[in-house]
Amino acid sequence: MPGEVDTPILSRRPLVPDDKARATMMQAEDVARAVLLCATLPPRTVIEEIVMSPTIARDWSVDVAVAAREGGPDAAP
């Protein structure tokens, strides 16, 4: 699973993360800083891959179960 980033799209999940869960996620600014690093390195340097994860991994088992039961954000009720 990809590392979670606290963005507005999380509000469209079947089980919306609460503030405590969102506080453990990466922020959009964290990802932006990594992109800026890549864009400002000298031409002699290449970053071929970046793997970013929050330092505190959440238990996603309930999120996955709810999503499987209810479907994605565009699923019909």
MDTraj code that builds the backbone (N, CA, C; nanometers):
import mdtraj as md
import numpy as np

residues = "MET PRO GLY GLU VAL ASP THR PRO ILE LEU SER ARG ARG PRO LEU VAL PRO ASP ASP LYS ALA ARG ALA THR MET MET GLN ALA GLU ASP VAL ALA ARG ALA VAL LEU LEU CYS ALA THR LEU PRO PRO ARG THR VAL ILE GLU GLU ILE VAL MET SER PRO THR ILE ALA ARG ASP TRP SER VAL ASP VAL ALA VAL ALA ALA ARG GLU GLY GLY PRO ASP ALA ALA PRO".split()
xyz = np.array([
    [0.0847, -0.1171, 0.0000],
    [0.0000, 0.0000, 0.0000],
    [0.0897, 0.1241, 0.0000],
    [0.0486, 0.2269, -0.0706],
    [0.1281, 0.3495, -0.0704],
    [0.1188, 0.4219, 0.0639],
    [0.2188, 0.5047, 0.0905],
    [0.2149, 0.5854, 0.2122],
    [0.1033, 0.6880, 0.2045],
    [0.0320, 0.7045, 0.3135],
    [-0.0806, 0.7978, 0.3138],
    [-0.0335, 0.9423, 0.3265],
    [-0.0994, 1.0284, 0.2517],
    [-0.0744, 1.1716, 0.2581],
    [-0.2062, 1.2390, 0.2950],
    [-0.2029, 1.3253, 0.3944],
    [-0.3237, 1.3939, 0.4407],
    [-0.3640, 1.5016, 0.3406],
    [-0.4558, 1.4645, 0.2516],
    [-0.5080, 1.5572, 0.1510],
    [-0.6613, 1.5499, 0.1531],
    [-0.7284, 1.6446, 0.0905],
    [-0.8753, 1.6455, 0.0916],
    [-0.9400, 1.5197, 0.0335],
    [-0.8714, 1.4473, -0.0525],
    [-0.9314, 1.3278, -0.1129],
    [-0.9636, 1.2211, -0.0083],
    [-0.8965, 1.2266, 0.1060],
    [-0.9242, 1.1293, 0.2119],
    [-1.0675, 1.1393, 0.2618],
    [-1.1288, 1.2550, 0.2467],
    [-1.2677, 1.2737, 0.2896],
    [-1.3659, 1.1971, 0.2023],
    [-1.3201, 1.1422, 0.0904],
    [-1.4059, 1.0644, 0.0009],
    [-1.3963, 0.9145, 0.0282],
    [-1.3137, 0.8753, 0.1234],
    [-1.3022, 0.7336, 0.1576],
    [-1.4294, 0.6855, 0.2265],
    [-1.4595, 0.5555, 0.2128],
    [-1.5750, 0.5018, 0.2849],
    [-1.5619, 0.5196, 0.4365],
    [-1.4413, 0.5056, 0.4876],
    [-1.4142, 0.5284, 0.6292],
    [-1.3167, 0.6454, 0.6366],
    [-1.3673, 0.7641, 0.6656],
    [-1.2852, 0.8855, 0.6659],
    [-1.1935, 0.8841, 0.7886],
    [-1.0619, 0.9001, 0.7683],
    [-0.9697, 0.9022, 0.8816],
    [-0.9989, 1.0200, 0.9745],
    [-0.9884, 0.9946, 1.1042],
    [-1.0105, 1.1029, 1.2004],
    [-0.8836, 1.1879, 1.2133],
    [-0.8913, 1.2927, 1.2931],
    [-0.7783, 1.3855, 1.3081],
    [-0.6545, 1.3162, 1.3648],
    [-0.6745, 1.2206, 1.4548],
    [-0.5606, 1.1488, 1.5127],
    [-0.4879, 1.0683, 1.4047],
    [-0.5633, 1.0022, 1.3188],
    [-0.5029, 0.9250, 1.2095],
    [-0.4333, 1.0179, 1.1099],
    [-0.4987, 1.1282, 1.0759],
    [-0.4392, 1.2227, 0.9802],
    [-0.3094, 1.2846, 1.0319],
    [-0.2994, 1.2987, 1.1637],
    [-0.1778, 1.3572, 1.2223],
    [-0.0556, 1.2676, 1.2018],
    [-0.0771, 1.1372, 1.1786],
    [0.0362, 1.0458, 1.1584],
    [0.0760, 1.0347, 1.0115],
    [-0.0054, 1.0898, 0.9226],
    [0.0204, 1.0789, 0.7788],
    [0.1204, 1.1842, 0.7316],
    [0.1808, 1.1565, 0.6156],
    [0.2637, 1.2591, 0.5537],
    [0.1735, 1.3752, 0.5142],
    [0.2310, 1.4921, 0.5043],
    [0.1590, 1.6109, 0.4605],
    [0.1990, 1.6398, 0.3156],
    [0.1136, 1.7113, 0.2448],
    [0.1436, 1.7467, 0.1054],
    [0.2764, 1.8205, 0.0969],
    [0.3069, 1.8993, 0.1979],
    [0.4335, 1.9750, 0.1994],
    [0.5543, 1.8815, 0.2044],
    [0.5397, 1.7663, 0.2692],
    [0.6501, 1.6698, 0.2754],
    [0.6832, 1.6177, 0.1361],
    [0.5801, 1.5847, 0.0609],
    [0.5996, 1.5353, -0.0754],
    [0.6551, 1.6473, -0.1640],
    [0.6032, 1.7678, -0.1457],
    [0.6513, 1.8818, -0.2247],
    [0.8006, 1.9066, -0.2010],
    [0.8454, 1.8907, -0.0782],
    [0.9884, 1.9109, -0.0493],
    [1.0745, 1.8084, -0.1217],
    [1.0261, 1.6849, -0.1323],
    [1.1011, 1.5813, -0.2043],
    [1.1072, 1.6139, -0.3530],
    [0.9959, 1.6615, -0.4090],
    [0.9934, 1.7003, -0.5502],
    [1.0884, 1.8180, -0.5740],
    [1.0860, 1.9148, -0.4842],
    [1.1749, 2.0304, -0.4979],
    [1.3215, 1.9875, -0.4924],
    [1.3534, 1.8944, -0.4042],
    [1.4912, 1.8428, -0.3985],
    [1.5313, 1.7861, -0.5337],
    [1.4452, 1.7026, -0.5919],
    [1.4762, 1.6427, -0.7226],
    [1.4941, 1.7487, -0.8309],
    [1.4093, 1.8492, -0.8280],
    [1.4120, 1.9522, -0.9324],
    [1.5312, 2.0458, -0.9197],
    [1.5896, 2.0545, -0.8022],
    [1.6980, 2.1518, -0.7829],
    [1.8366, 2.0888, -0.7728],
    [1.8455, 1.9582, -0.7896],
    [1.9775, 1.8950, -0.7894],
    [2.0532, 1.9323, -0.9165],
    [2.1854, 1.9305, -0.9116],
    [2.2618, 1.9620, -1.0326],
    [2.2384, 1.8565, -1.1414],
    [2.2587, 1.8946, -1.2680],
    [2.2333, 1.8032, -1.3805],
    [2.3140, 1.6735, -1.3751],
    [2.4225, 1.6723, -1.3004],
    [2.5050, 1.5514, -1.2902],
    [2.4428, 1.4459, -1.1974],
    [2.3313, 1.4795, -1.1369],
    [2.2682, 1.3920, -1.0374],
    [2.1286, 1.3529, -1.0825],
    [2.0955, 1.2275, -1.0620],
    [1.9610, 1.1803, -1.0936],
    [1.9082, 1.0994, -0.9748],
    [1.7829, 1.1211, -0.9433],
    [1.7146, 1.0386, -0.8455],
    [1.6203, 0.9507, -0.9253],
    [1.6464, 0.8219, -0.9254],
    [1.5683, 0.7308, -1.0083],
    [1.4417, 0.6819, -0.9412],
    [1.4383, 0.6879, -0.8100],
    [1.3197, 0.6399, -0.7403],
    [1.3141, 0.7023, -0.6014],
    [1.1941, 0.7335, -0.5586],
    [1.1726, 0.7823, -0.4228],
    [1.0626, 0.6970, -0.3605],
    [1.0894, 0.6478, -0.2430],
    [0.9883, 0.5759, -0.1664],
    [0.9694, 0.6537, -0.0372],
    [0.8501, 0.7072, -0.0202],
    [0.8207, 0.7860, 0.0997],
    [0.7108, 0.7167, 0.1785],
    [0.7269, 0.7155, 0.3083],
    [0.6275, 0.6562, 0.3971],
    [0.6200, 0.7380, 0.5243],
    [0.5045, 0.7394, 0.5883],
    [0.4965, 0.8052, 0.7183],
    [0.5790, 0.7264, 0.8204],
    [0.6276, 0.7934, 0.9209],
    [0.7089, 0.7248, 1.0219],
    [0.6254, 0.6340, 1.1102],
    [0.4960, 0.6614, 1.1193],
    [0.4052, 0.5778, 1.1988],
    [0.3074, 0.5115, 1.1026],
    [0.3178, 0.3801, 1.0904],
    [0.2283, 0.3074, 1.0005],
    [0.0948, 0.2813, 1.0700],
    [-0.0135, 0.3109, 0.9983],
    [-0.1471, 0.2857, 1.0532],
    [-0.1920, 0.1433, 1.0222],
    [-0.2796, 0.0906, 1.1063],
    [-0.3448, -0.0374, 1.0802],
    [-0.4602, -0.0102, 0.9837],
    [-0.4504, -0.0612, 0.8624],
    [-0.5499, -0.0356, 0.7588],
    [-0.6574, -0.1427, 0.7515],
    [-0.6539, -0.2416, 0.8382],
    [-0.7444, -0.3561, 0.8244],
    [-0.8916, -0.3142, 0.8263],
    [-0.9294, -0.2213, 0.9140],
    [-1.0689, -0.1762, 0.9186],
    [-1.1027, -0.0967, 0.7927],
    [-1.0118, -0.0106, 0.7478],
    [-1.0345, 0.0683, 0.6254],
    [-1.0582, -0.0234, 0.5057],
    [-0.9763, -0.1271, 0.4932],
    [-0.9880, -0.2198, 0.3804],
    [-1.1205, -0.2956, 0.3882],
    [-1.1576, -0.3399, 0.5078],
    [-1.2839, -0.4128, 0.5240],
    [-1.4035, -0.3245, 0.4884],
    [-1.4036, -0.2005, 0.5328],
    [-1.5141, -0.1092, 0.5020],
    [-1.5190, -0.0799, 0.3527],
    [-1.4038, -0.0562, 0.2924],
    [-1.4005, -0.0290, 0.1483],
    [-1.4491, -0.1496, 0.0686],
    [-1.4129, -0.2697, 0.1119],
    [-1.4582, -0.3904, 0.0420],
    [-1.6097, -0.4065, 0.0544],
    [-1.6624, -0.3728, 0.1701],
    [-1.8056, -0.3873, 0.1937],
    [-1.8861, -0.2783, 0.1226],
    [-1.8380, -0.1534, 0.1276],
    [-1.9150, -0.0404, 0.0764],
    [-1.8754, 0.0044, -0.0629],
    [-1.7587, -0.0340, -0.1097],
    [-1.7126, 0.0070, -0.2413],
    [-1.6387, 0.1388, -0.2348],
    [-1.5955, 0.1863, -0.3509],
    [-1.5197, 0.3110, -0.3596],
    [-1.6081, 0.4336, -0.3473],
    [-1.5477, 0.5516, -0.3589],
    [-1.6222, 0.6756, -0.3402],
    [-1.7332, 0.6986, -0.4431],
    [-1.7232, 0.6367, -0.5597],
    [-1.8243, 0.6558, -0.6631],
    [-1.9232, 0.5401, -0.6722],
    [-1.9172, 0.4479, -0.5756],
    [-2.0065, 0.3326, -0.5777],
    [-2.1511, 0.3773, -0.5523],
    [-2.2420, 0.3110, -0.6182],
    [-2.3844, 0.3423, -0.5990],
    [-2.4291, 0.2950, -0.4609],
    [-2.5170, 0.3714, -0.3940],
    [-2.5624, 0.3313, -0.2603],
    [-2.6493, 0.2071, -0.2629],
])
top = md.Topology()
chain = top.add_chain()
for i, resn in enumerate(residues, 1):
    res = top.add_residue(resn, chain, resSeq=i)
    for name in ("N", "CA", "C"):
        top.add_atom(name, md.element.get_by_symbol(name[0]), res)
traj = md.Trajectory(xyz[None], top)
